[in-house]
Amino acid sequence: MQNNKRDSMNDNTLTSTTNDVPAGYRTNAVGYLVPESKIEAIDLLRDELVNEIIDEGKNLAKSYKNTKLKP
């Protein structure tokens, strides 16, 4: 798994290194599958917020890259 992270950093892209997770599950910090029913509501909200911030950052990075590439 570390190779995937390292590869994604080397090619200068902002890509997710997570694998497909079955519906109704999330992965924890260690990478284990955890049923969403076992996760507290506040933690699900935190996860949603973090993912929104990451998506916004990816969009900003793309915008910045496109701006730099303009003649």
Rosetta constraint file for C-alpha pairs under 8 A:
AtomPair CA 1 CA 5 HARMONIC 6.78 0.50
AtomPair CA 2 CA 6 HARMONIC 6.15 0.50
AtomPair CA 3 CA 7 HARMONIC 5.90 0.50
AtomPair CA 4 CA 8 HARMONIC 6.12 0.50
AtomPair CA 4 CA 17 HARMONIC 6.49 0.50
AtomPair CA 5 CA 9 HARMONIC 6.30 0.50
AtomPair CA 5 CA 17 HARMONIC 6.15 0.50
AtomPair CA 6 CA 10 HARMONIC 6.22 0.50
AtomPair CA 7 CA 11 HARMONIC 6.49 0.50
AtomPair CA 8 CA 12 HARMONIC 6.91 0.50
AtomPair CA 8 CA 13 HARMONIC 6.32 0.50
AtomPair CA 8 CA 14 HARMONIC 7.20 0.50
AtomPair CA 8 CA 15 HARMONIC 6.48 0.50
AtomPair CA 8 CA 17 HARMONIC 7.54 0.50
AtomPair CA 9 CA 13 HARMONIC 6.59 0.50
AtomPair CA 9 CA 14 HARMONIC 7.50 0.50
AtomPair CA 14 CA 58 HARMONIC 6.53 0.50
AtomPair CA 21 CA 25 HARMONIC 6.47 0.50
AtomPair CA 21 CA 26 HARMONIC 6.59 0.50
AtomPair CA 21 CA 27 HARMONIC 7.43 0.50
AtomPair CA 21 CA 33 HARMONIC 7.74 0.50
AtomPair CA 22 CA 26 HARMONIC 7.92 0.50
AtomPair CA 24 CA 35 HARMONIC 5.95 0.50
AtomPair CA 24 CA 36 HARMONIC 5.52 0.50
AtomPair CA 24 CA 37 HARMONIC 7.79 0.50
AtomPair CA 25 CA 33 HARMONIC 6.06 0.50
AtomPair CA 25 CA 34 HARMONIC 5.38 0.50
AtomPair CA 25 CA 35 HARMONIC 4.40 0.50
AtomPair CA 25 CA 36 HARMONIC 5.15 0.50
AtomPair CA 26 CA 33 HARMONIC 5.61 0.50
AtomPair CA 26 CA 34 HARMONIC 5.31 0.50
AtomPair CA 26 CA 35 HARMONIC 6.42 0.50
AtomPair CA 26 CA 36 HARMONIC 6.30 0.50
AtomPair CA 27 CA 31 HARMONIC 5.14 0.50
AtomPair CA 27 CA 32 HARMONIC 5.25 0.50
AtomPair CA 27 CA 33 HARMONIC 4.59 0.50
AtomPair CA 27 CA 34 HARMONIC 5.88 0.50
AtomPair CA 28 CA 32 HARMONIC 5.53 0.50
AtomPair CA 28 CA 33 HARMONIC 6.59 0.50
AtomPair CA 28 CA 34 HARMONIC 6.71 0.50
AtomPair CA 34 CA 38 HARMONIC 7.00 0.50
AtomPair CA 34 CA 39 HARMONIC 7.68 0.50
AtomPair CA 35 CA 39 HARMONIC 7.11 0.50
AtomPair CA 39 CA 43 HARMONIC 6.58 0.50
AtomPair CA 39 CA 44 HARMONIC 6.85 0.50
AtomPair CA 40 CA 44 HARMONIC 6.56 0.50
AtomPair CA 41 CA 45 HARMONIC 6.29 0.50
AtomPair CA 42 CA 46 HARMONIC 6.15 0.50
AtomPair CA 43 CA 47 HARMONIC 6.13 0.50
AtomPair CA 44 CA 48 HARMONIC 6.21 0.50
AtomPair CA 45 CA 49 HARMONIC 6.20 0.50
AtomPair CA 46 CA 50 HARMONIC 6.15 0.50
AtomPair CA 47 CA 51 HARMONIC 6.14 0.50
AtomPair CA 48 CA 52 HARMONIC 6.23 0.50
AtomPair CA 49 CA 53 HARMONIC 6.25 0.50
AtomPair CA 50 CA 54 HARMONIC 6.14 0.50
AtomPair CA 51 CA 55 HARMONIC 6.11 0.50
AtomPair CA 52 CA 56 HARMONIC 6.18 0.50
AtomPair CA 53 CA 57 HARMONIC 6.16 0.50
AtomPair CA 54 CA 58 HARMONIC 6.18 0.50
AtomPair CA 55 CA 59 HARMONIC 6.25 0.50
AtomPair CA 56 CA 60 HARMONIC 6.18 0.50
AtomPair CA 57 CA 61 HARMONIC 6.10 0.50
AtomPair CA 58 CA 62 HARMONIC 6.23 0.50
AtomPair CA 59 CA 63 HARMONIC 6.14 0.50
AtomPair CA 60 CA 64 HARMONIC 6.03 0.50
AtomPair CA 61 CA 65 HARMONIC 6.08 0.50
AtomPair CA 62 CA 66 HARMONIC 6.10 0.50
AtomPair CA 63 CA 67 HARMONIC 6.12 0.50
AtomPair CA 64 CA 68 HARMONIC 6.25 0.50
AtomPair CA 65 CA 69 HARMONIC 6.29 0.50
AtomPair CA 66 CA 70 HARMONIC 6.49 0.50
